[in-house]
Amino acid sequence: MRLLLLNPNTSAAMTARMEQAAAAALAPDVTLTALTAARGLPYIASRAEAQLAGAAVLEALAEHQAGFDAAVIAAFGDPGLIAARELFDLPIVGMAEAAMLTACQLGQRFGIVTFSGTLLPWYEDAVALSGLSARCACVRAVSAAFRSVTEVQHELEAEIGALANRVVAEDGADAVILAGAPLTGLAARIGETVPVPLVDPLAAALGQAQALVRLGARPPRVGRFARPPAKPATGLAPALRRWIERDDT
Protein backbone atom coordinates (compact mmCIF):
# COMPACT_ATOMS: atom_id res chain seq x y z
CA MET A 1 0.00 0.00 0.00
CA ARG A 2 1.24 3.49 -0.88
CA LEU A 3 0.05 6.57 1.01
CA LEU A 4 0.60 10.20 0.06
CA LEU A 5 1.00 12.71 2.90
CA LEU A 6 0.38 16.31 1.81
CA ASN A 7 1.58 19.09 4.08
CA PRO A 8 -0.41 22.13 2.86
CA ASN A 9 2.02 24.62 4.42
CA THR A 10 5.53 25.44 3.23
CA SER A 11 7.44 24.22 6.30
CA ALA A 12 9.74 21.38 5.25
CA ALA A 13 10.72 20.93 8.90
CA MET A 14 7.08 20.23 9.77
CA THR A 15 6.82 17.72 6.96
CA ALA A 16 9.92 15.93 8.20
CA ARG A 17 8.55 15.78 11.76
CA MET A 18 5.24 14.33 10.57
CA GLU A 19 6.99 11.82 8.33
CA GLN A 20 9.09 10.65 11.26
CA ALA A 21 6.08 10.41 13.58
CA ALA A 22 4.06 8.56 10.94
CA ALA A 23 6.28 5.48 11.10
CA ALA A 24 4.61 4.25 14.29
CA ALA A 25 1.15 4.40 12.66
CA LEU A 26 1.96 2.46 9.48
CA ALA A 27 1.50 -1.27 8.92
CA PRO A 28 4.59 -3.16 7.66
CA ASP A 29 3.23 -3.31 4.11
CA VAL A 30 2.64 0.45 3.86
CA THR A 31 5.00 3.05 2.42
CA LEU A 32 4.56 6.78 2.87
CA THR A 33 5.60 9.64 0.62
CA ALA A 34 5.46 13.09 2.20
CA LEU A 35 5.22 16.32 0.20
CA THR A 36 5.47 19.96 1.28
CA ALA A 37 3.41 22.68 -0.38
CA ALA A 38 5.43 24.56 -2.98
CA ARG A 39 3.65 27.82 -2.27
CA GLY A 40 1.59 29.34 0.50
CA LEU A 41 2.23 30.00 4.19
CA PRO A 42 4.74 28.55 6.69
CA TYR A 43 1.78 27.53 8.81
CA ILE A 44 -1.97 27.88 8.34
CA ALA A 45 -3.81 29.77 11.06
CA SER A 46 -6.95 31.29 9.55
CA ARG A 47 -9.81 30.55 7.21
CA ALA A 48 -8.36 32.79 4.50
CA GLU A 49 -5.03 30.97 4.69
CA ALA A 50 -6.91 27.66 4.58
CA GLN A 51 -8.53 28.65 1.28
CA LEU A 52 -5.11 29.27 -0.21
CA ALA A 53 -3.81 26.00 1.20
CA GLY A 54 -6.80 24.13 -0.20
CA ALA A 55 -5.89 25.23 -3.71
CA ALA A 56 -2.33 24.02 -3.13
CA VAL A 57 -3.72 20.65 -2.00
CA LEU A 58 -5.69 20.25 -5.24
CA GLU A 59 -2.63 21.16 -7.31
CA ALA A 60 -0.44 18.67 -5.45
CA LEU A 61 -2.97 15.86 -5.76
CA ALA A 62 -3.41 16.46 -9.47
CA GLU A 63 0.34 16.29 -10.00
CA HIS A 64 1.27 13.43 -7.65
CA GLN A 65 -1.76 11.15 -7.10
CA ALA A 66 -0.80 8.54 -9.70
CA GLY A 67 0.31 5.28 -8.10
CA PHE A 68 -1.00 6.06 -4.61
CA ASP A 69 -3.79 4.19 -2.85
CA ALA A 70 -4.91 7.04 -0.54
CA ALA A 71 -3.89 10.55 0.51
CA VAL A 72 -3.81 12.39 3.84
CA ILE A 73 -4.15 16.17 4.10
CA ALA A 74 -1.81 16.94 6.96
CA ALA A 75 -3.29 20.11 8.45
CA PHE A 76 -5.88 20.01 11.22
CA GLY A 77 -8.50 22.24 9.59
CA ASP A 78 -8.57 19.94 6.53
CA PRO A 79 -8.00 22.58 3.82
CA GLY A 80 -9.34 21.42 0.48
CA LEU A 81 -10.74 18.14 1.84
CA ILE A 82 -14.29 18.30 0.47
CA ALA A 83 -13.17 19.64 -2.91
CA ALA A 84 -10.46 16.97 -3.16
CA ARG A 85 -12.93 14.19 -2.44
CA GLU A 86 -15.19 15.55 -5.14
CA LEU A 87 -12.43 15.85 -7.71
CA PHE A 88 -10.20 12.81 -7.21
CA ASP A 89 -10.88 9.08 -7.15
CA LEU A 90 -8.60 7.82 -4.37
CA PRO A 91 -9.65 7.94 -0.68
CA ILE A 92 -8.63 11.27 0.89
CA VAL A 93 -8.50 11.71 4.66
CA GLY A 94 -8.26 14.93 6.65
CA MET A 95 -6.59 15.11 10.05
CA ALA A 96 -9.40 17.04 11.75
CA GLU A 97 -12.23 14.83 10.57
CA ALA A 98 -10.22 11.68 11.28
CA ALA A 99 -9.35 12.84 14.79
CA MET A 100 -12.95 13.72 15.59
CA LEU A 101 -14.31 10.42 14.27
CA THR A 102 -11.68 8.56 16.28
CA ALA A 103 -12.51 10.56 19.40
CA CYS A 104 -16.19 9.68 18.96
CA GLN A 105 -15.23 6.01 19.21
CA LEU A 106 -13.46 6.69 22.51
CA GLY A 107 -16.18 8.64 24.29
CA GLN A 108 -19.46 10.50 23.98
CA ARG A 109 -17.99 14.01 23.81
CA PHE A 110 -14.56 15.22 22.76
CA GLY A 111 -12.59 18.38 23.42
CA ILE A 112 -10.14 20.07 21.07
CA VAL A 113 -7.03 21.73 22.48
CA THR A 114 -4.62 23.79 20.40
CA PHE A 115 -1.72 26.19 20.78
CA SER A 116 -3.07 29.51 19.44
CA GLY A 117 -6.34 31.39 19.78
CA THR A 118 -6.05 32.50 16.15
CA LEU A 119 -6.86 28.94 15.11
CA LEU A 120 -10.16 28.68 17.00
CA PRO A 121 -12.61 30.04 14.36
CA TRP A 122 -11.15 27.79 11.67
CA TYR A 123 -11.23 24.75 13.94
CA GLU A 124 -14.79 25.53 15.02
CA ASP A 125 -15.76 25.59 11.35
CA ALA A 126 -14.10 22.20 10.90
CA VAL A 127 -16.24 20.76 13.70
CA ALA A 128 -19.40 22.12 12.09
CA LEU A 129 -18.41 20.82 8.65
CA SER A 130 -17.92 17.34 10.10
CA GLY A 131 -21.47 17.36 11.50
CA LEU A 132 -20.13 16.61 14.99
CA SER A 133 -20.97 19.83 16.85
CA ALA A 134 -23.24 17.94 19.24
CA ARG A 135 -20.36 15.65 20.20
CA CYS A 136 -17.85 18.48 20.72
CA ALA A 137 -17.50 19.63 24.32
CA CYS A 138 -15.26 22.60 23.48
CA VAL A 139 -12.54 24.05 21.26
CA ARG A 140 -9.92 25.77 23.42
CA ALA A 141 -6.43 27.24 23.07
CA VAL A 142 -3.67 28.04 25.52
CA SER A 143 -3.10 31.74 26.13
CA ALA A 144 0.70 31.62 26.45
CA ALA A 145 2.83 32.97 23.61
CA PHE A 146 5.37 30.89 21.69
CA ARG A 147 8.48 31.75 19.70
CA SER A 148 8.63 29.04 17.02
CA VAL A 149 5.71 27.14 15.52
CA THR A 150 7.98 24.17 14.79
CA GLU A 151 8.95 23.99 18.47
CA VAL A 152 5.62 25.05 19.99
CA GLN A 153 4.81 21.60 21.37
CA HIS A 154 7.99 21.72 23.45
CA GLU A 155 7.67 25.39 24.42
CA LEU A 156 4.06 24.98 25.59
CA GLU A 157 4.01 21.33 26.63
CA ALA A 158 3.09 22.11 30.26
CA GLU A 159 0.40 24.61 29.26
CA ILE A 160 -1.17 22.28 26.71
CA GLY A 161 -1.21 19.41 29.19
CA ALA A 162 -2.80 21.62 31.85
CA LEU A 163 -5.46 22.81 29.41
CA ALA A 164 -6.24 19.23 28.37
CA ASN A 165 -6.87 18.40 32.02
CA ARG A 166 -9.14 21.44 32.41
CA VAL A 167 -11.11 20.40 29.34
CA VAL A 168 -11.76 17.07 31.04
CA ALA A 169 -12.65 18.59 34.44
CA GLU A 170 -14.54 21.70 33.30
CA ASP A 171 -16.05 20.72 29.94
CA GLY A 172 -16.65 17.01 30.50
CA ALA A 173 -14.62 15.76 27.55
CA ASP A 174 -14.28 11.98 27.33
CA ALA A 175 -11.38 12.28 24.88
CA VAL A 176 -9.12 15.20 23.96
CA ILE A 177 -7.71 15.98 20.53
CA LEU A 178 -4.37 17.81 20.42
CA ALA A 179 -5.05 19.89 17.31
CA GLY A 180 -2.56 21.26 14.83
CA ALA A 181 0.22 19.64 12.83
CA PRO A 182 2.87 21.29 15.07
CA LEU A 183 1.55 19.16 17.97
CA THR A 184 2.16 15.87 16.15
CA GLY A 185 3.66 13.36 18.58
CA LEU A 186 2.78 15.29 21.74
CA ALA A 187 -0.13 13.01 22.65
CA ALA A 188 2.19 10.04 23.07
CA ARG A 189 4.52 12.07 25.25
CA ILE A 190 1.97 13.50 27.71
CA GLY A 191 -0.75 10.85 27.54
CA GLU A 192 -0.10 9.59 31.06
CA THR A 193 -0.73 13.07 32.51
CA VAL A 194 -4.33 13.29 31.24
CA PRO A 195 -7.03 10.93 32.61
CA VAL A 196 -8.82 10.38 29.26
CA PRO A 197 -7.54 9.27 25.83
CA LEU A 198 -5.54 11.82 23.87
CA VAL A 199 -5.95 11.70 20.09
CA ASP A 200 -3.06 12.49 17.75
CA PRO A 201 -4.71 13.69 14.51
CA LEU A 202 -1.93 12.44 12.23
CA ALA A 203 -2.03 8.95 13.70
CA ALA A 204 -5.83 8.93 13.40
CA ALA A 205 -5.71 10.05 9.76
CA LEU A 206 -3.08 7.49 8.78
CA GLY A 207 -5.01 4.73 10.52
CA GLN A 208 -8.22 5.61 8.72
CA ALA A 209 -6.50 5.97 5.35
CA GLN A 210 -5.10 2.45 5.68
CA ALA A 211 -8.51 1.12 6.75
CA LEU A 212 -10.26 2.69 3.76
CA VAL A 213 -7.78 1.15 1.34
CA ARG A 214 -8.18 -2.28 2.93
CA LEU A 215 -11.97 -1.95 2.70
CA GLY A 216 -11.59 -1.64 -1.07
CA ALA A 217 -13.99 1.30 -1.37
CA ARG A 218 -14.63 2.33 -4.98
CA PRO A 219 -14.98 5.96 -6.08
CA PRO A 220 -18.61 7.08 -6.48
CA ARG A 221 -20.06 7.45 -9.98
CA VAL A 222 -23.14 9.39 -8.83
CA GLY A 223 -24.10 11.49 -5.84
CA ARG A 224 -22.51 14.29 -3.86
CA PHE A 225 -18.91 13.18 -4.42
CA ALA A 226 -19.07 12.01 -8.01
CA ARG A 227 -16.34 13.59 -10.12
CA PRO A 228 -17.64 16.72 -11.90
CA PRO A 229 -17.95 16.78 -15.70
CA ALA A 230 -15.06 18.16 -17.75
CA LYS A 231 -14.85 21.95 -18.05
CA PRO A 232 -12.38 24.30 -19.73
CA ALA A 233 -9.99 25.95 -17.27
CA THR A 234 -7.72 28.98 -17.59
CA GLY A 235 -4.59 29.87 -15.65
CA LEU A 236 -4.49 26.80 -13.40
CA ALA A 237 -1.45 24.68 -12.63
CA PRO A 238 -0.98 22.40 -15.66
CA ALA A 239 -1.68 19.08 -13.93
CA LEU A 240 -4.81 20.42 -12.25
CA ARG A 241 -6.05 21.98 -15.50
CA ARG A 242 -5.60 18.68 -17.33
CA TRP A 243 -7.41 16.78 -14.59
CA ILE A 244 -10.37 19.18 -14.55
CA GLU A 245 -10.56 19.18 -18.36
CA ARG A 246 -10.13 15.36 -18.39
CA ASP A 247 -7.26 15.80 -20.78
CA ASP A 248 -5.15 12.62 -20.79
CA THR A 249 -2.44 13.99 -23.09
Buried (B, 14 or more C-beta within 10 A) or exposed (E): BBBBBBBBBBBEBBBBBBBEBBEEBBEEEBEBBBBBBEEBBBBBBBEEBBEBBBBBBBBBBBBBBEEBBBBBBBBBBBBBBBBBBBBBEBBBBBBBBBBBBBBBEBBEBBBBBBBBEEBBEBBBBBBEBBEBEEBBBBBBBBEBEBEEBBEBBEBBBEBBBBBBBBBBEEBEBBBBBBBBBBBBBBBBBBBEEBEBBBBBBBBBBBBBBBEBBEEEEEEEEEEEEEBEEEEEBEEBBEBBBBBBBEEEE
